[in-house]
Amino acid sequence: MSQFGYYNDLDSHPFVGERKVSFKAKISEKPFLDGFFNGSPKHSKVENVTRGKAYDIYKVMGQGDGVDFYFLDDTGKEMILGDFFFEAAEE
């Protein structure tokens, strides 16, 4: 199983805390995320991130059965997004 697959499916092995990692994950283009990228009163707008682009994930923060991925956005600043924003990137 890839690192992305391991951290994207924590139902069977939840964890809490920070882990250093090194893998690529792609920002999903699925329609349910449109509100985050297009601006919506229900969601905080995600900026400086390109949908469909693969980013280098260097740290994860587990919160039980969910995880946040840490990566550098398109401006070089640290960005933190939940695992549901991502899908597997081609290695």
C-alpha positions as CSV (number, residue, x, y, z in Angstrom):
1,M,0.0,0.0,0.0
2,S,1.3,3.5,-0.9
3,Q,1.8,6.1,1.9
4,F,-1.0,8.1,0.4
5,G,-3.3,5.0,0.6
6,Y,-2.3,4.4,4.2
7,Y,-3.0,7.9,5.3
8,N,-6.1,8.4,3.2
9,D,-7.9,5.5,4.8
10,L,-7.5,5.6,8.5
11,D,-10.8,3.8,9.5
12,S,-9.0,0.6,10.1
13,H,-5.9,2.1,11.8
14,P,-6.6,5.5,13.3
15,F,-3.8,7.5,14.9
16,V,-3.3,10.9,16.6
17,G,-0.2,13.0,16.3
18,E,2.3,14.2,13.8
19,R,4.4,12.1,11.5
20,K,7.1,13.1,9.0
21,V,6.4,11.6,5.5
22,S,7.5,11.9,1.9
23,F,4.9,11.2,-0.8
24,K,3.0,13.0,-3.6
25,A,-0.7,13.6,-3.5
26,K,-2.9,15.3,-6.1
27,I,-5.5,18.0,-5.3
28,S,-8.8,16.5,-6.4
29,E,-11.0,18.0,-9.1
30,K,-14.1,16.3,-7.8
31,P,-17.2,18.6,-7.9
32,F,-18.0,18.3,-4.2
33,L,-14.9,20.5,-3.6
34,D,-16.0,23.3,-5.9
35,G,-17.3,25.4,-3.0
36,F,-13.8,25.5,-1.4
37,F,-12.1,26.7,-4.5
38,N,-14.8,28.9,-6.1
39,G,-15.8,30.7,-2.9
40,S,-18.9,29.8,-1.0
41,P,-20.6,31.2,2.1
42,K,-20.4,27.7,3.6
43,H,-16.6,27.2,3.1
44,S,-13.4,29.1,3.6
45,K,-11.8,29.7,0.2
46,V,-8.7,27.6,-0.6
47,E,-6.2,29.8,-2.4
48,N,-2.7,29.4,-4.0
49,V,-3.4,25.7,-4.7
50,T,-4.0,24.3,-8.2
51,R,-6.6,21.6,-8.6
52,G,-5.2,18.6,-10.4
53,K,-1.6,19.4,-9.4
54,A,0.4,16.9,-7.4
55,Y,2.1,18.3,-4.3
56,D,4.9,16.9,-2.1
57,I,3.4,16.0,1.3
58,Y,6.1,16.2,4.0
59,K,4.1,15.9,7.2
60,V,0.7,14.5,8.3
61,M,-1.3,15.3,11.5
62,G,-3.6,12.4,12.5
63,Q,-6.8,13.2,14.3
64,G,-8.1,9.7,14.8
65,D,-9.7,8.5,11.6
66,G,-8.9,11.7,9.7
67,V,-5.6,13.4,8.7
68,D,-4.3,16.8,7.6
69,F,-1.6,16.9,4.9
70,Y,1.1,19.5,5.0
71,F,2.7,20.8,1.8
72,L,4.0,24.0,0.2
73,D,1.4,25.9,-1.8
74,D,2.0,27.6,-5.2
75,T,3.6,30.6,-3.4
76,G,6.0,28.4,-1.4
77,K,4.1,28.8,1.9
78,E,3.0,26.0,4.2
79,M,-0.5,24.8,3.5
80,I,-2.6,22.4,5.5
81,L,-5.6,20.6,4.0
82,G,-7.6,17.6,5.0
83,D,-7.1,14.3,3.3
84,F,-10.5,14.6,1.5
85,F,-9.0,17.3,-0.7
86,F,-6.5,14.8,-2.2
87,E,-6.4,11.7,-4.4
88,A,-3.5,9.4,-5.3
89,A,-0.8,11.0,-7.6
90,E,1.0,8.9,-10.2
91,E,4.4,8.0,-8.8
